Amino acid sequence: MPLDDIAGGLLNGVFRFIGHLLYEVFIEFLFHGTGRVVTHVLFPGRHFGDTTLTAIGLLFWITVPLLLFVGYRALS
């Protein structure tokens, strides 16, 4: 039915937009941006690739909450 095709196309576009937005926020901003800041602070003057920056940012966001949790448990 034509209505199913129209609704399916519309939902496909909406979900594609939401997925792209989530990708931009989480991957590009949180991981890649954090990796860029960390590498500029620790290694000034060196330039890293996008994959390396994303991996460093992801490692940062995994390490910080773990350290906060361990510190909280040690102090309480």
Buried (B, 14 or more C-beta within 10 A) or exposed (E): EEEEEEEEEEEEEEEEEEEEEEEEEEBEEBBBBBBBBBBBEEEEEEEBEEEEBBBBBBBBBEEEEEEEEEEEEEEE
